[in-house]
Amino acid sequence: MQTNLFDPSSKTIQARRFYLAVKKEIVSFLDQLKTKPITDKEWKPVIKKMNYIVENCE
């Protein structure tokens, strides 16, 4: 039996299905980045976020 990811009546999500959906999207995004040069526009937000993380680790 497959349940919906989101149940609007109880305003809940199925945690495992949500996790798997997010993981699938992240893996897909990373696979796409691997084929692009680092100067590509898709890398810009990744680099911006990584710079922010590094600055806040020091």
C-alpha positions as CSV (number, residue, x, y, z in Angstrom):
1,M,0.0,0.0,0.0
2,Q,1.4,3.4,-1.0
3,T,0.6,6.4,1.1
4,N,0.7,10.0,0.0
5,L,3.7,12.0,0.9
6,F,1.5,14.7,2.5
7,D,-1.7,14.2,4.4
8,P,-3.6,17.5,4.3
9,S,-6.2,16.5,6.9
10,S,-3.6,15.9,9.6
11,K,-1.0,18.3,8.1
12,T,1.7,15.6,8.3
13,I,4.3,14.2,5.9
14,Q,5.5,10.6,5.7
15,A,9.1,11.1,6.9
16,R,10.7,8.1,5.1
17,R,9.1,9.0,1.8
18,F,10.1,12.7,2.2
19,Y,13.7,11.7,3.1
20,L,13.9,9.4,0.0
21,A,12.4,12.1,-2.3
22,V,14.9,14.7,-1.0
23,K,17.8,12.3,-1.3
24,K,16.9,11.5,-4.9
25,E,16.7,15.1,-5.8
26,I,20.1,15.9,-4.2
27,V,21.8,13.0,-5.9
28,S,20.3,14.1,-9.2
29,F,21.5,17.7,-8.6
30,L,25.0,16.5,-7.7
31,D,25.2,14.3,-10.8
32,Q,24.3,17.3,-12.9
33,L,26.9,19.5,-11.3
34,K,29.6,16.9,-11.9
35,T,29.1,17.4,-15.7
36,K,29.3,21.2,-15.6
37,P,32.4,23.4,-15.4
38,I,32.7,25.2,-12.1
39,T,32.1,28.5,-13.9
40,D,28.6,27.4,-15.0
41,K,25.7,29.4,-13.6
42,E,24.4,26.3,-11.7
43,W,27.5,26.3,-9.5
44,K,27.0,30.0,-8.4
45,P,24.5,29.3,-5.6
46,V,26.5,26.2,-4.5
47,I,29.7,28.2,-4.2
48,K,27.9,31.1,-2.4
49,K,26.5,28.7,0.2
50,M,29.8,26.9,0.7
51,N,31.6,30.2,1.2
52,Y,29.0,31.2,3.8
53,I,29.5,27.9,5.6
54,V,33.3,28.2,5.6
55,E,33.1,31.8,6.8
56,N,30.9,30.7,9.8
57,C,33.2,27.8,10.7
58,E,36.2,30.0,11.5
